[in-house]
Amino acid sequence: MDWLVQLEQGALAIGAFIVLFSFALYIKRTGDAKAVIFFWQKRLQLTRQEFIVNRVGLGLMIIGVVVRLIYHTFFIGG
């Protein structure tokens, strides 16, 4: 079941990279790095492309967490 661990780590790493890439696109477009740092404030005005890229990255990270839960529930804990 090492492939599940690799899938989990790959999904988390690639997802994090894609999210950071979407933030880099935003900073390149606006020059407002402070909005990315203070993400809890409603300052990010992402374009459609930046938003989609961001959500793809977040989705991959969620898939990585779900794979981890499945692995630990059925293959280690069971």
N, C-alpha and C positions, 0 to 999 in steps of 0.2 A: 504494500500500500504506500510505498514511497512516492508513487506518482501523484497521490492526493496531496501530499505535503508540498511537492514541487508545484502542483497546480495552484494551491493556496498561496504559496510565496510568490509565484509568478503573477497571479492576478492582483495581489496586493501591491507588488512593486510596479507593475505596468500601470495599474490604476493610479497610484500616487504620482508617477511620472506624467501621466496624461493630465491630471488635475493641475500639477505645477505648470505644465505646458499651456493650459488654458489661462492660467494667471499671467504667464509670461506674455501671451497674446494681448491680454487686457492692458498690462503695463506698457507694452510696446505701442499700443494704440493711444492710450490716454496719458501715460507718464505718471500716473497716480499710484505709486507703490503703497502709499499709506492706506488706501482703501483695501488692499489685499491683506495688509498686516492687521487692520482693525475690521476683520471680516464679520464680526457680530453687529456692526453698525450697518445700516442700510445705505451703503455708498457705492457698491458695485453695480454698474450699469453694463452688464454683459450684452454683446451682440448675440444674434441668433446662433452664429457659428461658435462663439466662445461658450455659450450656454450648453450647446449640444456636446461639445468636446468635454466640458466640465462634467456633465451628467454621465457620459460614457465612462469617464475615469472613476466617478463615484460608484457607478454600477459594477465595474470590475472589482473595486475594493469590497463592495457588499458581497459579491460572489465569493471572494476570497474568505471572508468571515463565515459565510454559510458552509463552504467546503470544510473549513476548520471545525465548525460545530458538528458536521456530519462525521468527520473523521474521528473526533474525540468521543462522540456519542456511540457510534456503532463499531469502531475498530479498536479503540483503546479502552474505553470504559465498559464495553459490553462483554 
